[in-house]
Amino acid sequence: MAIQFACPACQQPIEVDDEWADQTVSCPYCRRVVRAPAQSTLQLSAIPPASQPAAGPPDVPPAEVGPTPPPPPRGYGHFDPRDTVPPPPMRPRPGPNPIATWSVVTGILAWVSIVLGIGAIMPILADVMQPIASTLPSHKLSPQQAREVNRQAQLRFQEMLLNDPAARKRAGGAMLLMLAAEACGLTGLILGLIGATRRDARKGAAVAGIVLSGVFLSAQCGMLTFMLAAGG
């Protein structure tokens, strides 16, 4: 149990561990060497106001003053019941972010849908381009020849859709898959942006959703631009 007493030199309250009873200690205020009593002699109501020690040696019996200050004892310090420091506020841990999770799910669905759509339309495009490819010259096509090949491919594609129900059904399914991919990509990007702005929530899934959907939409825009340039 701690021992509380007043410094004989400056009258400031001191608290030391009970293992320092009847031993010399150093006052943390005036740095004088004093002897700690065997038990507490300080009453909280009798604590005097802080004051500077008077000049000259303190009015302490020589027997209670040592020649040199000992090292600071373990656990001693100023005792003041008013010294109460509130603990720092704890920052809440980031919670789950379901919106960000759904952004990742929709981004993955966008890529899966576009792959399935391309896989569904590729057999039709192969049937369209097979007879045209046999008539192409071996050298590089001029811009005029490239436009002519593109026009023939479009006409053959339209003719196949009009005359072949199976091709028409396959092309319709591929178109639905591509439209679903576009919708999933846009939805994933929006959900990722919303999830990234939520406070006290994890942001990793939101960043992943933004990357998945953003790259998908960028690739779609680049493909559309290429198709428009080739058709012109």
Phi and psi in degrees as GROMACS dihedral restraints (atoms count N, CA, C in turn):
[ dihedral_restraints ]
;  ai    aj    ak    al  type     phi  dphi    fc
    3     4     5     6     1   -72.8    20    10
    4     5     6     7     1   151.4    20    10
    6     7     8     9     1  -107.9    20    10
    7     8     9    10     1   128.1    20    10
    9    10    11    12     1  -117.1    20    10
   10    11    12    13     1   131.1    20    10
   12    13    14    15     1  -156.2    20    10
   13    14    15    16     1   167.4    20    10
   15    16    17    18     1   -96.4    20    10
   16    17    18    19     1   139.7    20    10
   18    19    20    21     1   -64.7    20    10
   19    20    21    22     1   126.6    20    10
   21    22    23    24     1   -62.8    20    10
   22    23    24    25     1   -21.7    20    10
   24    25    26    27     1   -87.5    20    10
   25    26    27    28     1   -50.5    20    10
   27    28    29    30     1  -112.9    20    10
   28    29    30    31     1    -1.7    20    10
   30    31    32    33     1    63.1    20    10
   31    32    33    34     1    21.6    20    10
   33    34    35    36     1   -87.7    20    10
   34    35    36    37     1   145.9    20    10
   36    37    38    39     1   -71.8    20    10
   37    38    39    40     1   137.6    20    10
   39    40    41    42     1  -128.2    20    10
   40    41    42    43     1   145.3    20    10
   42    43    44    45     1  -129.6    20    10
   43    44    45    46     1   127.9    20    10
   45    46    47    48     1  -131.9    20    10
   46    47    48    49     1   161.4    20    10
   48    49    50    51     1   -68.0    20    10
   49    50    51    52     1   155.9    20    10
   51    52    53    54     1   -67.2    20    10
   52    53    54    55     1   -15.8    20    10
   54    55    56    57     1   -70.6    20    10
   55    56    57    58     1   -13.2    20    10
   57    58    59    60     1   -97.5    20    10
   58    59    60    61     1    15.1    20    10
   60    61    62    63     1   -62.4    20    10
   61    62    63    64     1   137.0    20    10
   63    64    65    66     1    59.7    20    10
   64    65    66    67     1    28.5    20    10
   66    67    68    69     1  -124.9    20    10
   67    68    69    70     1   158.9    20    10
   69    70    71    72     1   -81.9    20    10
   70    71    72    73     1   136.5    20    10
   72    73    74    75     1  -133.4    20    10
   73    74    75    76     1   167.5    20    10
   75    76    77    78     1  -103.2    20    10
   76    77    78    79     1   130.2    20    10
   78    79    80    81     1   -70.5    20    10
   79    80    81    82     1   130.3    20    10
   81    82    83    84     1   -72.3    20    10
   82    83    84    85     1    -7.2    20    10
   84    85    86    87     1  -100.4    20    10
   85    86    87    88     1   -58.1    20    10
   87    88    89    90     1   -99.7    20    10
   88    89    90    91     1    -5.6    20    10
   90    91    92    93     1    67.1    20    10
   91    92    93    94     1    16.9    20    10
   93    94    95    96     1   -78.7    20    10
   94    95    96    97     1   154.2    20    10
   96    97    98    99     1   -95.8    20    10
   97    98    99   100     1   118.8    20    10
   99   100   101   102     1  -127.9    20    10
  100   101   102   103     1   168.8    20    10
  102   103   104   105     1  -103.7    20    10
  103   104   105   106     1   129.0    20    10
  105   106   107   108     1   -76.7    20    10
  106   107   108   109     1   140.3    20    10
  108   109   110   111     1   -73.0    20    10
  109   110   111   112     1   172.1    20    10
  111   112   113   114     1   -74.0    20    10
  112   113   114   115     1   -24.4    20    10
  114   115   116   117     1  -147.3    20    10
  115   116   117   118     1   169.0    20    10
  117   118   119   120     1   -63.6    20    10
  118   119   120   121     1   134.8    20    10
  120   121   122   123     1  -121.5    20    10
  121   122   123   124     1     6.6    20    10
  123   124   125   126     1  -102.8    20    10
  124   125   126   127     1   131.8    20    10
  126   127   128   129     1  -106.8    20    10
  127   128   129   130     1   135.3    20    10
  129   130   131   132     1   -60.3    20    10
  130   131   132   133     1   -32.0    20    10
  132   133   134   135     1   -74.9    20    10
  133   134   135   136     1   -14.6    20    10
  135   136   137   138     1  -102.3    20    10
  136   137   138   139     1    15.8    20    10
  138   139   140   141     1   -71.2    20    10
  139   140   141   142     1   120.9    20    10
  141   142   143   144     1   -79.9    20    10
  142   143   144   145     1   162.0    20    10
  144   145   146   147     1   -66.3    20    10
  145   146   147   148     1   154.9    20    10
  147   148   149   150     1   -64.1    20    10
  148   149   150   151     1   140.2    20    10
  150   151   152   153     1  -149.4    20    10
  151   152   153   154     1   153.9    20    10
  153   154   155   156     1   -80.5    20    10
  154   155   156   157     1   140.0    20    10
  156   157   158   159     1   -66.4    20    10
  157   158   159   160     1   146.5    20    10
  159   160   161   162     1   -69.3    20    10
  160   161   162   163     1   157.7    20    10
  162   163   164   165     1   -66.7    20    10
  163   164   165   166     1   149.3    20    10
  165   166   167   168     1    95.4    20    10
  166   167   168   169     1   178.6    20    10
  168   169   170   171     1   -68.6    20    10
  169   170   171   172     1   145.8    20    10
  171   172   173   174     1   -70.4    20    10
  172   173   174   175     1   155.2    20    10
  174   175   176   177     1   -82.0    20    10
  175   176   177   178     1    72.1    20    10
  177   178   179   180     1  -125.7    20    10
  178   179   180   181     1   138.4    20    10
  180   181   182   183     1   -56.4    20    10
  181   182   183   184     1   141.1    20    10
  183   184   185   186     1   -57.9    20    10
  184   185   186   187     1   -27.0    20    10
  186   187   188   189     1   -69.7    20    10
  187   188   189   190     1   -21.9    20    10
  189   190   191   192     1   -94.5    20    10
  190   191   192   193     1    -0.9    20    10
  192   193   194   195     1  -111.5    20    10
  193   194   195   196     1   125.8    20    10
  195   196   197   198     1   -88.8    20    10
  196   197   198   199     1   168.7    20    10
  198   199   200   201     1   -73.4    20    10
  199   200   201   202     1   -41.5    20    10
  201   202   203   204     1  -135.8    20    10
  202   203   204   205     1   148.0    20    10
  204   205   206   207     1   -66.8    20    10
  205   206   207   208     1   133.7    20    10
  207   208   209   210     1   -76.1    20    10
  208   209   210   211     1   168.8    20    10
  210   211   212   213     1   -62.9    20    10
  211   212   213   214     1   151.1    20    10
  213   214   215   216     1   -58.9    20    10
  214   215   216   217     1   126.7    20    10
  216   217   218   219     1   -69.6    20    10
  217   218   219   220     1   155.4    20    10
  219   220   221   222     1   -71.9    20    10
  220   221   222   223     1   124.6    20    10
  222   223   224   225     1    91.8    20    10
  223   224   225   226     1     3.4    20    10
  225   226   227   228     1   -87.9    20    10
  226   227   228   229     1   160.7    20    10
  228   229   230   231     1   170.6    20    10
  229   230   231   232     1   179.3    20    10
  231   232   233   234     1   -74.6    20    10
  232   233   234   235     1   132.9    20    10
  234   235   236   237     1  -105.8    20    10
  235   236   237   238     1   119.2    20    10
  237   238   239   240     1  -147.0    20    10
  238   239   240   241     1   115.0    20    10
  240   241   242   243     1   -63.1    20    10
  241   242   243   244     1   -15.9    20    10
  243   244   245   246     1   -81.6    20    10
  244   245   246   247     1   -11.7    20    10
  246   247   248   249     1   -79.0    20    10
  247   248   249   250     1    80.7    20    10
  249   250   251   252     1  -119.9    20    10
  250   251   252   253     1   117.0    20    10
  252   253   254   255     1  -104.6    20    10
  253   254   255   256     1   117.6    20    10
  255   256   257   258     1   -65.9    20    10
  256   257   258   259     1   144.2    20    10
  258   259   260   261     1   -65.3    20    10
  259   260   261   262     1   148.7    20    10
  261   262   263   264     1   -64.9    20    10
  262   263   264   265     1   145.4    20    10
  264   265   266   267     1   -64.5    20    10
  265   266   267   268     1   136.9    20    10
  267   268   269   270     1   -84.3    20    10
  268   269   270   271     1   129.4    20    10
  270   271   272   273     1   -78.6    20    10
  271   272   273   274     1   126.1    20    10
  273   274   275   276     1   -63.5    20    10
  274   275   276   277     1   144.5    20    10
  276   277   278   279     1   -71.6    20    10
  277   278   279   280     1   145.5    20    10
  279   280   281   282     1   -59.7    20    10
  280   281   282   283     1   134.5    20    10
  282   283   284   285     1   -93.2    20    10
  283   284   285   286     1  -178.2    20    10
  285   286   287   288     1   -65.9    20    10
  286   287   288   289     1   155.6    20    10
  288   289   290   291     1  -131.0    20    10
  289   290   291   292     1    82.2    20    10
  291   292   293   294     1   -63.6    20    10
  292   293   294   295     1   -30.5    20    10
  294   295   296   297     1   -63.7    20    10
  295   296   297   298     1   -42.2    20    10
  297   298   299   300     1   -65.3    20    10
  298   299   300   301     1   -36.8    20    10
  300   301   302   303     1   -62.9    20    10
  301   302   303   304     1   -42.3    20    10
  303   304   305   306     1   -67.0    20    10
  304   305   306   307     1   -28.7    20    10
  306   307   308   309     1   -64.9    20    10
  307   308   309   310     1   -37.2    20    10
  309   310   311   312     1   -67.5    20    10
  310   311   312   313     1   -41.7    20    10
  312   313   314   315     1   -62.6    20    10
  313   314   315   316     1   -46.4    20    10
  315   316   317   318     1   -68.5    20    10
  316   317   318   319     1   -32.9    20    10
  318   319   320   321     1   -64.9    20    10
  319   320   321   322     1   -40.9    20    10
  321   322   323   324     1   -65.8    20    10
  322   323   324   325     1   -40.8    20    10
  324   325   326   327     1   -62.1    20    10
  325   326   327   328     1   -33.9    20    10
  327   328   329   330     1   -62.4    20    10
  328   329   330   331     1   -46.1    20    10
  330   331   332   333     1   -66.8    20    10
  331   332   333   334     1   -40.0    20    10
  333   334   335   336     1   -64.6    20    10
  334   335   336   337     1   -41.4    20    10
  336   337   338   339     1   -65.9    20    10
  337   338   339   340     1   -41.0    20    10
  339   340   341   342     1   -69.4    20    10
  340   341   342   343     1   -35.6    20    10
  342   343   344   345     1   -65.6    20    10
  343   344   345   346     1   -42.8    20    10
  345   346   347   348     1   -65.7    20    10
  346   347   348   349     1   -38.2    20    10
  348   349   350   351     1   -64.8    20    10
  349   350   351   352     1   -42.8    20    10
  351   352   353   354     1   -65.8    20    10
  352   353   354   355     1   -39.6    20    10
  354   355   356   357     1   -63.9    20    10
  355   356   357   358     1   -31.7    20    10
  357   358   359   360     1   -75.2    20    10
  358   359   360   361     1   -32.0    20    10
  360   361   362   363     1   -90.2    20    10
  361   362   363   364     1   -17.7    20    10
  363   364   365   366     1   -62.1    20    10
  364   365   366   367     1   -40.6    20    10
  366   367   368   369     1   -60.6    20    10
  367   368   369   370     1   -36.3    20    10
  369   370   371   372     1   -67.1    20    10
  370   371   372   373     1   -44.6    20    10
  372   373   374   375     1   -64.0    20    10
  373   374   375   376     1   -35.5    20    10
  375   376   377   378     1   -64.5    20    10
  376   377   378   379     1   -41.3    20    10
  378   379   380   381     1   -65.9    20    10
  379   380   381   382     1   -33.2    20    10
  381   382   383   384     1   -70.6    20    10
  382   383   384   385     1   -43.7    20    10
  384   385   386   387     1   -85.7    20    10
  385   386   387   388     1   -15.9    20    10
  387   388   389   390     1   -61.0    20    10
  388   389   390   391     1   -50.6    20    10
  390   391   392   393     1   -69.7    20    10
  391   392   393   394     1   -27.7    20    10
  393   394   395   396     1   -73.8    20    10
  394   395   396   397     1   -38.4    20    10
  396   397   398   399     1   -63.7    20    10
  397   398   399   400     1   -29.1    20    10
  399   400   401   402     1   -69.9    20    10
  400   401   402   403     1   -18.8    20    10
  402   403   404   405     1   -98.7    20    10
  403   404   405   406     1    -0.9    20    10
  405   406   407   408     1   -78.2    20    10
  406   407   408   409     1   143.4    20    10
  408   409   410   411     1   -71.7    20    10
  409   410   411   412     1   161.4    20    10
  411   412   413   414     1   -76.3    20    10
  412   413   414   415     1   -25.0    20    10
  414   415   416   417     1   -83.1    20    10
  415   416   417   418     1   174.6    20    10
  417   418   419   420     1   -67.8    20    10
  418   419   420   421     1   138.9    20    10
  420   421   422   423     1   -76.0    20    10
  421   422   423   424     1   143.1    20    10
  423   424   425   426     1   -78.3    20    10
  424   425   426   427     1   164.0    20    10
  426   427   428   429     1   -56.1    20    10
  427   428   429   430     1   -38.4    20    10
  429   430   431   432     1   -66.5    20    10
  430   431   432   433     1   -42.5    20    10
  432   433   434   435     1   -65.5    20    10
  433   434   435   436     1   -38.2    20    10
  435   436   437   438     1   -63.8    20    10
  436   437   438   439     1   -40.2    20    10
  438   439   440   441     1   -66.2    20    10
  439   440   441   442     1   -35.9    20    10
  441   442   443   444     1   -67.1    20    10
  442   443   444   445     1   -42.4    20    10
  444   445   446   447     1   -62.7    20    10
  445   446   447   448     1   -40.4    20    10
  447   448   449   450     1   -64.4    20    10
  448   449   450   451     1   -38.9    20    10
  450   451   452   453     1   -67.3    20    10
  451   452   453   454     1   -41.5    20    10
  453   454   455   456     1   -64.2    20    10
  454   455   456   457     1   -38.6    20    10
  456   457   458   459     1   -65.2    20    10
  457   458   459   460     1   -39.6    20    10
  459   460   461   462     1   -66.4    20    10
  460   461   462   463     1   -42.9    20    10
  462   463   464   465     1   -63.8    20    10
  463   464   465   466     1   -42.5    20    10
  465   466   467   468     1   -67.1    20    10
  466   467   468   469     1   -36.7    20    10
  468   469   470   471     1   -64.2    20    10
  469   470   471   472     1   -45.0    20    10
  471   472   473   474     1   -63.7    20    10
  472   473   474   475     1   -39.6    20    10
  474   475   476   477     1   -65.2    20    10
  475   476   477   478     1   -39.6    20    10
  477   478   479   480     1   -65.8    20    10
  478   479   480   481     1   -38.8    20    10
  480   481   482   483     1   -66.6    20    10
  481   482   483   484     1   -33.2    20    10
  483   484   485   486     1   -74.8    20    10
  484   485   486   487     1   -33.8    20    10
  486   487   488   489     1  -103.6    20    10
  487   488   489   490     1   -13.5    20    10
  489   490   491   492     1  -121.0    20    10
  490   491   492   493     1   104.3    20    10
  492   493   494   495     1   -61.4    20    10
  493   494   495   496     1   -37.4    20    10
  495   496   497   498     1   -64.1    20    10
  496   497   498   499     1   -42.7    20    10
  498   499   500   501     1   -65.4    20    10
  499   500   501   502     1   -38.9    20    10
  501   502   503   504     1   -63.4    20    10
  502   503   504   505     1   -41.5    20    10
  504   505   506   507     1   -65.7    20    10
  505   506   507   508     1   -42.3    20    10
  507   508   509   510     1   -65.1    20    10
  508   509   510   511     1   -42.1    20    10
  510   511   512   513     1   -65.3    20    10
  511   512   513   514     1   -37.8    20    10
  513   514   515   516     1   -64.4    20    10
  514   515   516   517     1   -41.5    20    10
  516   517   518   519     1   -64.2    20    10
  517   518   519   520     1   -40.1    20    10
  519   520   521   522     1   -64.5    20    10
  520   521   522   523     1   -38.5    20    10
  522   523   524   525     1   -65.2    20    10
  523   524   525   526     1   -40.7    20    10
  525   526   527   528     1   -63.8    20    10
  526   527   528   529     1   -40.3    20    10
  528   529   530   531     1   -64.1    20    10
  529   530   531   532     1   -39.7    20    10
  531   532   533   534     1   -68.9    20    10
  532   533   534   535     1   -38.8    20    10
  534   535   536   537     1   -65.4    20    10
  535   536   537   538     1   -40.1    20    10
  537   538   539   540     1   -63.3    20    10
  538   539   540   541     1   -37.3    20    10
  540   541   542   543     1   -63.1    20    10
  541   542   543   544     1   -42.5    20    10
  543   544   545   546     1   -62.8    20    10
  544   545   546   547     1   -43.0    20    10
  546   547   548   549     1   -65.0    20    10
  547   548   549   550     1   -41.4    20    10
  549   550   551   552     1   -65.9    20    10
  550   551   552   553     1   -40.1    20    10
  552   553   554   555     1   -62.9    20    10
  553   554   555   556     1   -44.4    20    10
  555   556   557   558     1   -67.2    20    10
  556   557   558   559     1   -41.2    20    10
  558   559   560   561     1   -64.1    20    10
  559   560   561   562     1   -42.1    20    10
  561   562   563   564     1   -62.4    20    10
  562   563   564   565     1   -38.7    20    10
  564   565   566   567     1   -66.0    20    10
  565   566   567   568     1   -43.0    20    10
  567   568   569   570     1   -65.3    20    10
  568   569   570   571     1   -45.5    20    10
  570   571   572   573     1   -64.4    20    10
  571   572   573   574     1   -36.8    20    10
  573   574   575   576     1   -64.1    20    10
  574   575   576   577     1   -40.7    20    10
  576   577   578   579     1   -65.9    20    10
  577   578   579   580     1   -40.0    20    10
  579   580   581   582     1   -66.3    20    10
  580   581   582   583     1   -43.7    20    10
  582   583   584   585     1   -64.4    20    10
  583   584   585   586     1   -31.6    20    10
  585   586   587   588     1   -72.2    20    10
  586   587   588   589     1   -20.5    20    10
  588   589   590   591     1   -93.8    20    10
  589   590   591   592     1    -3.0    20    10
  591   592   593   594     1   -75.1    20    10
  592   593   594   595     1   132.7    20    10
  594   595   596   597     1   -84.1    20    10
  595   596   597   598     1   151.4    20    10
  597   598   599   600     1    55.4    20    10
  598   599   600   601     1    38.0    20    10
  600   601   602   603     1  -138.4    20    10
  601   602   603   604     1   153.4    20    10
  603   604   605   606     1   -66.6    20    10
  604   605   606   607     1   139.7    20    10
  606   607   608   609     1  -107.5    20    10
  607   608   609   610     1    -6.7    20    10
  609   610   611   612     1   -62.2    20    10
  610   611   612   613     1   -46.4    20    10
  612   613   614   615     1   -65.2    20    10
  613   614   615   616     1   -34.8    20    10
  615   616   617   618     1   -64.0    20    10
  616   617   618   619     1   -42.7    20    10
  618   619   620   621     1   -64.0    20    10
  619   620   621   622     1   -41.8    20    10
  621   622   623   624     1   -63.4    20    10
  622   623   624   625     1   -40.8    20    10
  624   625   626   627     1   -64.9    20    10
  625   626   627   628     1   -39.2    20    10
  627   628   629   630     1   -64.6    20    10
  628   629   630   631     1   -41.5    20    10
  630   631   632   633     1   -65.9    20    10
  631   632   633   634     1   -46.2    20    10
  633   634   635   636     1   -60.0    20    10
  634   635   636   637     1   -51.2    20    10
  636   637   638   639     1   -72.2    20    10
  637   638   639   640     1   -37.0    20    10
  639   640   641   642     1   -65.8    20    10
  640   641   642   643     1   -43.0    20    10
  642   643   644   645     1   -65.2    20    10
  643   644   645   646     1   -39.4    20    10
  645   646   647   648     1   -61.8    20    10
  646   647   648   649     1   -48.6    20    10
  648   649   650   651     1   -66.1    20    10
  649   650   651   652     1   -36.1    20    10
  651   652   653   654     1   -64.0    20    10
  652   653   654   655     1   -41.6    20    10
  654   655   656   657     1   -64.5    20    10
  655   656   657   658     1   -38.6    20    10
  657   658   659   660     1   -65.9    20    10
  658   659   660   661     1   -40.6    20    10
  660   661   662   663     1   -64.8    20    10
  661   662   663   664     1   -40.9    20    10
  663   664   665   666     1   -64.8    20    10
  664   665   666   667     1   -38.5    20    10
  666   667   668   669     1   -66.9    20    10
  667   668   669   670     1   -40.5    20    10
  669   670   671   672     1   -64.2    20    10
  670   671   672   673     1   -40.9    20    10
  672   673   674   675     1   -63.7    20    10
  673   674   675   676     1   -40.7    20    10
  675   676   677   678     1   -64.6    20    10
  676   677   678   679     1   -41.3    20    10
  678   679   680   681     1   -66.3    20    10
  679   680   681   682     1   -38.8    20    10
  681   682   683   684     1   -66.6    20    10
  682   683   684   685     1   -39.9    20    10
  684   685   686   687     1   -66.6    20    10
  685   686   687   688     1   -39.5    20    10
  687   688   689   690     1   -70.2    20    10
  688   689   690   691     1   -34.9    20    10
  690   691   692   693     1   -73.2    20    10
  691   692   693   694     1   -26.2    20    10
